[in-house]
């Protein structure tokens, strides 16, 4: 079974323990340890001394990228209405395979608006897994490709729109008509070709809606 998880960017170097400064460049390595993906965030000094040579040859190496650390924003009051990012985080934490199609569509939506970026795609336990990073927070999401067929899109669209409107435990019935989340989800799911829904292609793009995805969020 694939483990969907969120790995947050570290606030200190994995090697030396020194806290990252705001706007400091860091290096990230991702390894597949079979029990899950393990992320290492390394400062520039430790990277040059210990990791720049041979890191990609280590057992389980999956991906490498470089980022710029940003100090976490101050806490804000929680919002009650779901948006695509908050809903995706909840579904990832629940780790219920029933929500795999919804998670995939939400990730595509966030990618379209450049709120998530595909860093890597791997095949694990016979399933294609996309590794997304949230550029602002540095969080890493692993999302399984459910290989959606065109005849499944309507049902997934309704599911995602309902989740966005009412959350995981809706207290009120969905109101009829209107644009809102359903319209945006539908836009993210317009099929590009007959037969099957497209997936993010090699290099981090997808054509699920007949257009290149940079990311998309249902509600900011």
N, C-alpha and C positions, 0 to 999 in steps of 0.2 A: 504493500500500500504506500502511495506517495504521501510524504509528509509536507503539507502546505505550511509554510512558516514565514515569519517576518524577522529578519535579523537587522537590528538597528545599528547604525554607524556608531563605532566606539567613540568615547570622548577622550581617550588616551591611547597612546601607542601600545600595541600588543607586546612589543619586544622590550621596550625600556620603561614603560609605564608613565611616561611624561604626557601631561595633558596637552591636547591640541589647542593652539591659539586660534582665534577667529581669523578666517581667510587663509589659514595654513594649508599648504598642499600636503596631501597624504596619499598613500598607495594602498589598494585593496586587493587581496588575494582570496579566492573562493575555492574551497576544496569539498569534494564529495566523500564523506566518511561513511557512507551507506546507512548509518543511523540518522543521517541528516546532513545538510550543507553546513560547513563551518567557514565563517568569515574572519579574516585577519586584516585589521587596519594598522598600517605601519607608517611612522613618521619618515620624513625624507632622509634624515641621518641614518636611521637603522636600515632603511631600504638600501642606501648606497653601501653600507658596511656588510649587511648580512643577507639581503634578499634579492638584490638586483641580478645576481648570477645564480642560475640553477633553480629558481623558484618554480618555473613552469615544468620542470622535470620531476618535481616531488609527486609522490603517490597521491592520487585523487585530485590533482589539479583540474579545475574547471574553467576559471576565468580570472582575468586581471583587469583592473582599471585604476585610473587616477582621479582624485576628486579634490575639492576645496572645502575644508571644514567651515561650517557656519555655527555660531553659538545658537543654542536652542532658543526659540522665541519665548517670551514670558507667557505664563499660563493664562488661558482665557476661559470665560464661562462656557460650559458645555452647551452645545446646541441640540435641540431635540429632534429636529428634522434631519433625516439621513441625507448625506450626499454620497457620491460614488466612492470617494476615498474612504470615508468613515465606514460605509457598508462593506467595502472590500476588506478592510482591516478586521471587521467583526467576523466575516465569513472565513477568513484565513485562520483566525484564532479558534473558531468552532471546529474547523477541520472535518467537515462533513462532506463526503463525496457527492451527496445529493445536490450540493450547491456548486459543483465544479463548473457547469455551463454558465451560471450567473457570475461566478468569480472571473471566468475567462472574458466574458463580455464587459464587465466592469473594468478589468485591466486594459482592454482595448480602448474603451471610452477614455480612460485616464491617459493612455498613451497618445491618443489623438490630440489632446490639448496640452501635451508635453508636460504633464504632471508625473508621468512615469516614463522611463526609458528602458528598452530592452538591452540588457548587457550581454546576455548569452542565452543559447538554447541548447539543451542536452536531452539525450534519451535515457530515461531511467525506468527500470522495470517494464520496458516495452512501451512507455508513454513519453511523448515529447513534453518537456518542461521548459517554460520560459522563465528566465531570471530577470526580473524588473528591479530597477533602482529608482527611488524617489529622490530626484536631484537636490531638493531643498533639505530634506531631513537625513538623507543618506540611507534610509531604510531599504532593505532588500526583500522582495516578495518572490516566492516561487509559485508559479501558476501552471497547472496542467492543461494542455490542449485537449479539450473534450471531443475534438473532431466532429463538430456539429454539421449535420446535414440540413439542406434547405427546408425540409419538411419539419424540422425541429425549431426553426427560428421564431415562429409566431409564439409558441409556448414559452420559450426562453424570454422573449421580449415581454410577455405579460408578467412573468415571474419577476424579472428585474424591475419593471415599472412598479409593481406592487411593493416590492421590498424598499424601493426608493421612497415611495409615498408613505408607507406605513411602518417600515422597519421590520424586524424579524418577528415581532409579536404585535400585529396590528390590533388596535383597540376599536377602530371604526371601520365601516365598510368603505370600499373605494368609491369615490364620487365618479359618476359617469361623465364622459365627454371631456373636452378640454385638451390642451396641449400638454404642458407639464412634463413629468418624467417619461411618460409613455412615448411622447413624440420624439424626445431626444434618444431614447433607447432604440426606437424604430430606425432613426437615422443612422445609428451606429451599427445596425444589423441588416441594412439593405444588402441583399446578395449581389456579388460581383459576377457570378457565373452559375450555370445550372449544375446540380449534382451535389455540391457540398459547400459549406461556408469556408472561406479562406482563413488562413492562420497567419500570424506574423512570420514574414519570410526571413530567409537568411539575411542577416545584417540589421534586423530589428524593425522591419516594417510589416504591416498587414494590410489586407485588402478586403476586410470583412464587409465593408460598405461600398466597395467599388472605388475606393480612393485610398491614397496612401495614409496610413495612420501615424500621426505623431503623438497622439494621446487623447483621451477624452474623459471629462468629468461630467457626471450628470448634473450636479448642482455644486457651484463653488461654495 
